[in-house]
């Protein structure tokens, strides 16, 4: 099968991803094999390609926003049937036995495995996944527009929950790309007032089109104190100004898997009055199911740029340069 592999990490400007031939994977017990139709391009893929997240093995196939059709079933697989449409996300496997798994926090499982990092992902014609970690997708959202929901959407939703957002809240979104443009639609559905802080013109135009209540620079004070904020950009230097923009009791959720160094915080100015900083670690399957249900109900609109499989390096370079309006999606078959 055709697959995009990463022989070794390097700056994306050096085009480290290569088109290669790999054997078609065979689903093991409890797994399904998907014939991949489309795979979204996520900033985490960029971190893997450049080595911020060191790949777990050489020649990894990136991609964890995978949409396809079930091609075959492994032994004892019963949840899907051949021909069903399904999706694969970042969280691929957990132990199910640790304290975190038993308490409904499987995203914190120390034995978790991830698509496109531990195991080959969706930048390929075929991909396997344990069927218990595959998702059914909203029927009325096509393959290209469903792909970003599987990480950008789910992680954005997890960040909304971690930030303690309630309907009607005032929320700041810092960085506006593939994940934030989906989170904004959920927040507007909840009647929230949403302020977007972004440096890019293309991102600002998209935020305006999707109904943001105010748009400004990332370091610019918003027009009102924030009940909650979500940092999507991997920029630790934004944490202090965000904390100063929070109202009393406000929460900042940091949505990325990677963040540059956070400058020192002043306790009285940045943290007092019970303001909080929370990280976001992957997601639970319950998060994914809840978000995909909402996405189907509100007919969430993914804004995408469709590209070919062999455009993977270019897609990640465009992501790094903030040139994408929404999210890139690779058409595989």
FENLIN-V115969 format. One record per backbone hydrogen bond with DSSP energy under -0.5 kcal/mol. NH is the residue of the N-H (numbers start at 1). CO is the residue of the C=O. E is the energy in kcal/mol with one decimal. If there is no record, write none. Layout:
nh->NH co->CO e->E
nh->NH co->CO e->E
This chain:
nh->3 co->20 e->-2.3
nh->4 co->123 e->-3.0
nh->5 co->3 e->-0.6
nh->5 co->18 e->-3.1
nh->6 co->60 e->-1.6
nh->7 co->5 e->-0.6
nh->7 co->16 e->-0.6
nh->10 co->49 e->-2.2
nh->14 co->11 e->-2.3
nh->15 co->12 e->-1.9
nh->18 co->5 e->-2.8
nh->20 co->3 e->-3.2
nh->22 co->1 e->-2.4
nh->27 co->25 e->-0.5
nh->30 co->75 e->-2.2
nh->31 co->28 e->-2.3
nh->32 co->129 e->-2.4
nh->33 co->72 e->-2.6
nh->34 co->32 e->-0.5
nh->34 co->127 e->-3.4
nh->35 co->69 e->-2.9
nh->36 co->34 e->-0.8
nh->36 co->125 e->-2.0
nh->37 co->67 e->-2.8
nh->38 co->67 e->-1.9
nh->39 co->330 e->-2.2
nh->40 co->65 e->-2.4
nh->41 co->328 e->-2.6
nh->42 co->40 e->-0.6
nh->45 co->42 e->-0.9
nh->46 co->42 e->-1.1
nh->47 co->43 e->-2.0
nh->48 co->44 e->-2.2
nh->49 co->45 e->-2.8
nh->50 co->46 e->-2.3
nh->51 co->47 e->-0.7
nh->51 co->48 e->-0.7
nh->52 co->47 e->-1.4
nh->53 co->47 e->-1.9
nh->54 co->52 e->-0.6
nh->56 co->117 e->-1.6
nh->59 co->6 e->-1.9
nh->60 co->6 e->-0.7
nh->60 co->57 e->-0.9
nh->62 co->60 e->-0.7
nh->66 co->88 e->-2.1
nh->67 co->38 e->-2.7
nh->68 co->86 e->-2.3
nh->69 co->35 e->-1.8
nh->70 co->84 e->-3.1
nh->71 co->33 e->-3.4
nh->72 co->33 e->-1.2
nh->74 co->31 e->-2.9
nh->77 co->74 e->-1.9
nh->78 co->76 e->-0.5
nh->83 co->70 e->-2.5
nh->84 co->81 e->-2.3
nh->86 co->68 e->-2.4
nh->87 co->135 e->-2.1
nh->88 co->66 e->-2.2
nh->89 co->133 e->-0.6
nh->90 co->150 e->-0.6
nh->92 co->90 e->-0.6
nh->92 co->113 e->-2.6
nh->93 co->113 e->-1.5
nh->102 co->98 e->-2.5
nh->103 co->99 e->-1.1
nh->104 co->101 e->-1.3
nh->105 co->100 e->-3.1
nh->108 co->105 e->-2.4
nh->109 co->106 e->-1.7
nh->112 co->109 e->-1.6
nh->113 co->93 e->-2.5
nh->115 co->90 e->-2.6
nh->116 co->119 e->-3.1
nh->117 co->114 e->-1.3
nh->118 co->114 e->-2.1
nh->119 co->114 e->-1.8
nh->121 co->61 e->-3.0
nh->122 co->63 e->-1.5
nh->123 co->62 e->-2.3
nh->124 co->122 e->-1.7
nh->125 co->2 e->-2.0
nh->127 co->34 e->-1.9
nh->129 co->32 e->-1.7
nh->131 co->30 e->-2.7
nh->133 co->130 e->-2.2
nh->134 co->131 e->-1.3
nh->135 co->87 e->-2.4
nh->141 co->138 e->-1.4
nh->142 co->140 e->-0.6
nh->146 co->142 e->-1.8
nh->147 co->143 e->-1.8
nh->148 co->144 e->-0.6
nh->149 co->146 e->-1.0
nh->150 co->146 e->-0.6
nh->150 co->147 e->-1.7
nh->151 co->148 e->-1.0
nh->153 co->148 e->-2.2
nh->154 co->149 e->-1.4
nh->155 co->151 e->-3.3
nh->156 co->151 e->-0.5
nh->156 co->152 e->-1.5
nh->157 co->153 e->-2.1
nh->158 co->154 e->-2.5
nh->159 co->155 e->-2.5
nh->160 co->156 e->-2.0
nh->161 co->157 e->-2.1
nh->162 co->158 e->-2.6
nh->163 co->159 e->-2.1
nh->164 co->161 e->-1.5
nh->165 co->160 e->-1.8
nh->168 co->190 e->-1.2
nh->169 co->166 e->-1.9
nh->171 co->169 e->-0.6
nh->171 co->193 e->-2.9
nh->172 co->228 e->-2.2
nh->173 co->195 e->-2.8
nh->174 co->172 e->-0.5
nh->174 co->230 e->-2.8
nh->175 co->173 e->-0.6
nh->175 co->197 e->-2.7
nh->181 co->177 e->-2.1
nh->182 co->179 e->-0.9
nh->183 co->179 e->-2.2
nh->184 co->180 e->-2.7
nh->185 co->181 e->-0.6
nh->186 co->182 e->-1.5
nh->187 co->183 e->-2.6
nh->188 co->184 e->-2.7
nh->189 co->185 e->-1.7
nh->190 co->186 e->-1.4
nh->191 co->188 e->-1.6
nh->192 co->187 e->-2.4
nh->193 co->169 e->-2.4
nh->194 co->192 e->-0.6
nh->195 co->171 e->-2.8
nh->195 co->193 e->-0.5
nh->196 co->214 e->-3.0
nh->197 co->173 e->-2.9
nh->198 co->196 e->-0.6
nh->198 co->216 e->-2.3
nh->204 co->200 e->-2.2
nh->205 co->201 e->-2.4
nh->206 co->202 e->-1.6
nh->207 co->203 e->-2.5
nh->208 co->204 e->-2.4
nh->209 co->205 e->-2.3
nh->210 co->206 e->-1.8
nh->211 co->208 e->-1.3
nh->212 co->207 e->-2.4
nh->213 co->194 e->-2.4
nh->214 co->194 e->-1.0
nh->216 co->196 e->-2.4
nh->220 co->217 e->-1.1
nh->226 co->245 e->-2.5
nh->227 co->170 e->-2.2
nh->228 co->170 e->-1.5
nh->229 co->251 e->-2.3
nh->230 co->172 e->-2.5
nh->231 co->253 e->-2.5
nh->232 co->174 e->-2.9
nh->232 co->230 e->-0.7
nh->233 co->174 e->-1.4
nh->235 co->233 e->-1.5
nh->236 co->234 e->-0.7
nh->238 co->235 e->-1.7
nh->239 co->236 e->-1.7
nh->242 co->238 e->-2.0
nh->243 co->239 e->-2.5
nh->244 co->240 e->-1.8
nh->245 co->241 e->-0.7
nh->245 co->242 e->-1.1
nh->246 co->242 e->-0.7
nh->246 co->243 e->-0.8
nh->247 co->226 e->-3.3
nh->249 co->273 e->-2.3
nh->250 co->247 e->-2.2
nh->251 co->227 e->-1.2
nh->252 co->276 e->-2.6
nh->253 co->229 e->-2.6
nh->253 co->251 e->-0.5
nh->254 co->278 e->-2.8
nh->255 co->231 e->-2.3
nh->255 co->253 e->-0.7
nh->256 co->231 e->-0.6
nh->260 co->234 e->-1.2
nh->267 co->265 e->-0.6
nh->270 co->266 e->-3.3
nh->271 co->266 e->-0.7
nh->271 co->267 e->-1.8
nh->272 co->267 e->-2.2
nh->275 co->271 e->-1.4
nh->276 co->250 e->-2.2
nh->278 co->252 e->-3.2
nh->280 co->254 e->-1.2
nh->282 co->280 e->-0.6
nh->288 co->284 e->-1.7
nh->289 co->285 e->-2.7
nh->290 co->286 e->-2.4
nh->291 co->287 e->-2.7
nh->292 co->288 e->-2.6
nh->293 co->289 e->-1.8
nh->294 co->290 e->-2.0
nh->295 co->291 e->-3.1
nh->296 co->292 e->-1.9
nh->297 co->293 e->-2.1
nh->298 co->294 e->-2.6
nh->299 co->295 e->-0.6
nh->300 co->295 e->-2.2
nh->302 co->300 e->-0.8
nh->304 co->302 e->-0.7
nh->305 co->327 e->-2.2
nh->307 co->329 e->-2.8
nh->309 co->331 e->-0.9
nh->311 co->308 e->-1.7
nh->312 co->309 e->-1.3
nh->315 co->311 e->-2.7
nh->316 co->312 e->-2.2
nh->317 co->313 e->-2.2
nh->318 co->314 e->-2.6
nh->319 co->315 e->-2.0
nh->320 co->316 e->-2.5
nh->321 co->317 e->-2.1
nh->322 co->319 e->-1.4
nh->323 co->318 e->-2.9
nh->324 co->318 e->-0.6
nh->326 co->324 e->-1.0
nh->327 co->303 e->-2.6
nh->327 co->325 e->-0.5
nh->329 co->305 e->-2.4
nh->330 co->39 e->-3.1
nh->331 co->307 e->-3.4
nh->331 co->329 e->-0.5
nh->332 co->37 e->-2.2
nh->332 co->330 e->-0.6
nh->333 co->37 e->-0.8
